[in-house]
Amino acid sequence: MPVTKLKEIWNLFYEVLVSFFSNLPPRRLVPLVGSLTLILIFESFVATPILWYRWLILGILTVIITSVSLTRIKLLVPGWWHTLFTPTLLVTSATGSLLFLSTAFGRQSVIFFVAILLLIFWEHTWRYYWAPQIYHEQSLENASLGLNTIIIWFTSFFFYNVLLDPQILPPWPANNILAISSASIVLVLFLVDYRTIWVQRYNADRVWLLLVSQSLVISEIFWVTNFLPHSIEVKTFLVVLVYYLFTNIGRSHLDGTLSRAVLRRYFYISLLTLLLVLLTAKWVV
């Protein structure tokens, strides 16, 4: 092929690229770039888990840079940086869970699942700041609630695995792992809900009791279920189910939509789900 023909093709390709990127809305590709970067970091972590702390730091930095890049100064609200907790805790808890997944399929599923969740979360963030005309009310809040639920799953899964063999830790954490894990659950619960959902929509005086009671109750559930003769996955599911019910009932209460019908709906959902899980679960003796 003549050199002039190659130059024509290159010039045409270059013009198409320039036209594509010049017509994009501001920072439109940031959510996609952030998610793809995290996939590369997670894959590197799986390939060299002995360097987990380096990949974790890179993952957290990617989350912070992506989240800050999506913000718009004139639309920032006081305490906006608290929303960094949700994606940061998701990456941190997912990294901990990857350490205990034994199959390649399980690890790859978690990696792409987390990347897709963050892509959706960052897409809503971009719409909130840069395209409010297509942003749906409460979309970011609903996305945060979904991510929070997954964070509780990953965090519980990680600590239940550590509780099976605490000797993998240094002596002091190993001897106090139950207290450390319960306190960590309380802290994670508080961080994922603080500012990301409750305080942004409701008066802080109304939500403090809910936040504290939710954190303490679910940490107690985590502590109690640790002694059940069930698999780690079942115990993790029970903790997540309680969190889901507590959060949604509390949200309905603060919205003024809580009624007997709502309580019955959540009661039936939880009862049927609980029976299905317990009846089909393998008991570990």
Secondary structure, DSSP 8 states (H G I E B T S, - for coil): --HHHHHHHHHHHHHHHHHHHHTS-TTTTHHHHHHHHHHHHHHHHHH-GGGHHHHHHHHHHHHHHHHHHT--GGG--TTGGGGGHHHHHHHHHHHHHHTT--SHHHHHHHHHHHHHHHHHHHHHHHHHHH-GGG--TTHHHHHHHHHHHHHHHHHHHHHHHHHH-GGGS-HHHHHTHHHHHHHHHHHHHHHHHTTTTHHHHS-HHHHHHHHHHHHHHHHHHHHHHTTSSB-HHHHHHHHHHHHHHHHHHHHHHHHT---HHHHHHHHHHHHHHHHHHHHHS-B--
